[in-house]
Amino acid sequence: MKSRTSATLIIGVSLFIVLFTNVSFFKHVLEVYPFDSTYAPFVISQGVVLFLFLTLLFSLLSWRYVTKPMLIVMLMTAATVNYFMQTYNIIIDTTMIENTVQTDINEASDLMSWKLFGYVLLFGVLPSYIIYKTPVVYRGFRNELSSKLKLSVGSFVLIFVVMLPFSKHYTSFFREHKILRSYTNPTYGLYALGSYVKAQVTETNMPLIETGLDAKIEKREKRKVVMMVVGEAARADHFSLNGYHRETNPQVKKENIINFSNMYSCGTTTAVSVPCMFSIYDRSDYDTQKGLHRENVLDVLSHAGVEVLWRDNNSDSKGVADRVQYEHYKTPENNTMCEGECRDEGMLVGLDRLIEESDKDMIIVLHQMGNHGPAYYKRYPKAFERFTPTCQTNQLEECTQEEIANAYDNALLYTDHFLSQTIGILKKYEDTVDTAMFYMADHGESLGEGGLYLHGLPYFIAPDTQKHVASVLWLGKNFPLDKEEIGKVASHEFSQDNLFSTLLGLFDVESEVYDQKMDILKFTNL
């Protein structure tokens, strides 16, 4: 194979990445700037600028023995990112990277496919092999340094030369359409990765802020047992309780439940929403490091003397249950209801014994697998496959929207059954114990509307389907709250910001961190 200079390899890889792995970027650019007589030259200039920027970046990162490995990493990264951005119409930002880092092997396996393998092989492995086999001519330190300077400075200057004639359009691009930059591959993903790593490194030594140490519960006649069910990817508009045309809540609707029809999430991913919903911070104030380094509502309840248990059939608690009793139900060691996949119902086994043996107030958190995508067809036993035909693959773009919705709705039917079973356990004790169940999904889900799938888009551009979540409350017949009064405000707009004080209010916790204005159950008293 003919020898090449490092500059030639860098230019070739930069051009390849722009032409073959930035389909998603140009697709979204063309939605804003149509390829017509007005915008076509500007769109072409964006491709040239991206090519020059990659050339500049790779040139700065390269040096003799580093050049080939660096270019191969870039190709493999760009190929993988290209697949996920095209297939699910997502953005690889810090939130998505955080979600990826916290994903377990079972969740990751749901995303594997022959199509992914094909993308990585065609756009990653094959060009990487060519780079690996191509001999690189090293012309000495001075010549290499001179070549690097020429390539870097030349690219930098040309970027401004290309952008200058389109300065008006670029002003609009950077000010009004900032989100478009998030689709550049692999540059934005690398930037997001750097931001994530920086946050992890700089915040590692943050001390844990204790919260609600003054929490207490006045002695009362009956103890309380609350089951908090954290749902997964359950969008509100697919709950028949909220007017959906299909019956997806046949069992729960028979219970005397309160349906919060306008509940909104804190984030669009599990990694953000779950710790945020239990934290003291509002969505506007929350970030991951603040959330992880301050005690949450479960800690406050524990300070007040409430017995806390977290059972998890998802990946994990995202740090929420780090200081309370935690049980992992994603494996057959704990979960007795595993049939290829461990079912949410397995988390209910043995709860009777725990309730009976304790003489304290209890909160039991059940973190569902729920409607975790993209393999919705795996999320429910066959007996719940009521809506057909269903999408039987994780390649959602290969299915019709109806098939995707059918599989998704079947998974909701199983959640409905799970919630009914949970209420059934609590009913056994409602004569002697004040019992309640509070269900709240972590985020919603896109099912192909507008070409969007799954979840995880930045909150400010995410559709309502990813933010408007299902939430219901069931109170035992003797629970000391006025159900009718709560029902009157149940259609008001609430969010996961309300959960912190609402859980404290359920247990009558007195503390300086309790805010009655944020307690949904006391909303009628304000």
Secondary structure as UniProt FT lines:
FT   HELIX           6..20
FT   HELIX           23..32
FT   TURN            37..39
FT   HELIX           40..61
FT   HELIX           64..88
FT   HELIX           94..101
FT   HELIX           105..109
FT   TURN            110..111
FT   HELIX           114..120
FT   HELIX           121..125
FT   HELIX           126..133
FT   HELIX           141..163
FT   HELIX           164..166
FT   HELIX           167..175
FT   HELIX           178..183
FT   TURN            185..186
FT   HELIX           187..202
FT   TURN            203..205
FT   TURN            213..214
FT   STRAND          216..217
FT   STRAND          224..231
FT   HELIX           236..238
FT   HELIX           240..242
FT   TURN            250..251
FT   HELIX           252..254
FT   STRAND          257..259
FT   TURN            261..262
FT   STRAND          263..264
FT   HELIX           270..278
FT   TURN            283..285
FT   HELIX           288..292
FT   HELIX           297..303
FT   TURN            304..305
FT   STRAND          307..312
FT   TURN            318..323
FT   STRAND          325..328
FT   TURN            332..334
FT   HELIX           344..348
FT   TURN            349..350
FT   HELIX           351..357
FT   STRAND          362..367
FT   TURN            370..371
FT   HELIX           376..378
FT   HELIX           382..384
FT   HELIX           396..398
FT   HELIX           401..427
FT   TURN            428..432
FT   STRAND          434..441
FT   STRAND          446..447
FT   HELIX           449..451
FT   STRAND          453..454
FT   TURN            459..461
FT   HELIX           464..466
FT   STRAND          468..469
FT   STRAND          471..475
FT   TURN            477..478
FT   HELIX           483..489
FT   TURN            490..491
FT   STRAND          494..495
FT   HELIX           496..498
FT   HELIX           499..506
FT   TURN            507..508
FT   STRAND          509..510
FT   TURN            512..513
FT   HELIX           516..518
FT   HELIX           520..525
//
